[in-house]
Amino acid sequence: MKYLYLLLAIIFEVIGTTVLKSSNGFTVLVPTVISLLCYGCSFYFLSVCMQSIPTGVVYAVWSGVGIVLISLFAFIFYKQTLDLAAIMGILMIIGGVLVIRLFSNSF
C-alpha cells in the first residue's frame, strides 16, 4: 500500500506541475485550481509514504520520477525540447532511482 501512496503522490505532482504552465502565473482560474489541488493531494500522499519509507528515499523517488515524467509531458504537450546535457542528467536520475529501487533495503 505504501507504494500506491507514493505512486499517487507522483501522479498528482506531475499533473499539478504540467497544468501549472497553463495557469499563466496563477492568472487563469481553472488551471490554477487544478494545480493547487493536485499539489495538495501530492503532499498528502507524500506525507503518508513517509510514515513507512525513509524520507530521503521517498523524496528521491518522488522528485526523480517526477522530473522524468514532467520533462516527457512538457515535450508532448508544450513542444519543449531538452539539450544533450539535460537528457544525460535525466538518464542519470533514472539510474539513481533504479539503484535505490533495485539495491537498497530502505525501499
Contacts in CASP RR format, 6 or more apart in sequence:
PFRMAT RR
TARGET T0000
AUTHOR 0000-0000-0000
METHOD contacts of the structure
MODEL  1
MKYLYLLLAIIFEVIGTTVLKSSNGFTVLVPTVISLLCYGCSFYFLSVCM
QSIPTGVVYAVWSGVGIVLISLFAFIFYKQTLDLAAIMGILMIIGGVLVI
RLFSNSF
2 48 0 8 1.000
2 49 0 8 1.000
2 51 0 8 1.000
2 52 0 8 1.000
2 53 0 8 1.000
5 45 0 8 1.000
5 46 0 8 1.000
5 48 0 8 1.000
5 49 0 8 1.000
6 45 0 8 1.000
6 46 0 8 1.000
6 49 0 8 1.000
6 53 0 8 1.000
6 58 0 8 1.000
6 61 0 8 1.000
6 62 0 8 1.000
8 41 0 8 1.000
8 42 0 8 1.000
8 45 0 8 1.000
9 41 0 8 1.000
9 42 0 8 1.000
9 43 0 8 1.000
9 44 0 8 1.000
9 45 0 8 1.000
9 46 0 8 1.000
9 49 0 8 1.000
9 62 0 8 1.000
10 42 0 8 1.000
10 61 0 8 1.000
10 62 0 8 1.000
10 65 0 8 1.000
10 66 0 8 1.000
10 69 0 8 1.000
11 42 0 8 1.000
12 38 0 8 1.000
12 39 0 8 1.000
12 40 0 8 1.000
12 41 0 8 1.000
12 42 0 8 1.000
12 45 0 8 1.000
13 38 0 8 1.000
13 39 0 8 1.000
13 42 0 8 1.000
13 46 0 8 1.000
13 62 0 8 1.000
13 66 0 8 1.000
14 66 0 8 1.000
14 69 0 8 1.000
14 70 0 8 1.000
14 73 0 8 1.000
15 34 0 8 1.000
15 38 0 8 1.000
16 34 0 8 1.000
16 35 0 8 1.000
16 38 0 8 1.000
16 39 0 8 1.000
16 42 0 8 1.000
17 35 0 8 1.000
17 66 0 8 1.000
17 70 0 8 1.000
18 70 0 8 1.000
18 73 0 8 1.000
18 74 0 8 1.000
18 77 0 8 1.000
19 31 0 8 1.000
19 34 0 8 1.000
19 35 0 8 1.000
19 38 0 8 1.000
20 31 0 8 1.000
20 35 0 8 1.000
21 74 0 8 1.000
21 78 0 8 1.000
22 28 0 8 1.000
22 31 0 8 1.000
23 31 0 8 1.000
23 32 0 8 1.000
23 35 0 8 1.000
24 31 0 8 1.000
25 32 0 8 1.000
26 32 0 8 1.000
46 58 0 8 1.000
46 62 0 8 1.000
49 58 0 8 1.000
49 62 0 8 1.000
50 58 0 8 1.000
53 106 0 8 1.000
53 107 0 8 1.000
54 106 0 8 1.000
57 100 0 8 1.000
57 104 0 8 1.000
57 106 0 8 1.000
57 107 0 8 1.000
60 96 0 8 1.000
60 97 0 8 1.000
60 100 0 8 1.000
61 97 0 8 1.000
61 100 0 8 1.000
61 101 0 8 1.000
61 107 0 8 1.000
64 93 0 8 1.000
64 94 0 8 1.000
64 97 0 8 1.000
65 97 0 8 1.000
67 90 0 8 1.000
67 93 0 8 1.000
68 90 0 8 1.000
68 93 0 8 1.000
68 94 0 8 1.000
71 82 0 8 1.000
71 86 0 8 1.000
71 90 0 8 1.000
74 80 0 8 1.000
75 81 0 8 1.000
75 82 0 8 1.000
82 90 0 8 1.000
100 106 0 8 1.000
100 107 0 8 1.000
101 107 0 8 1.000
END
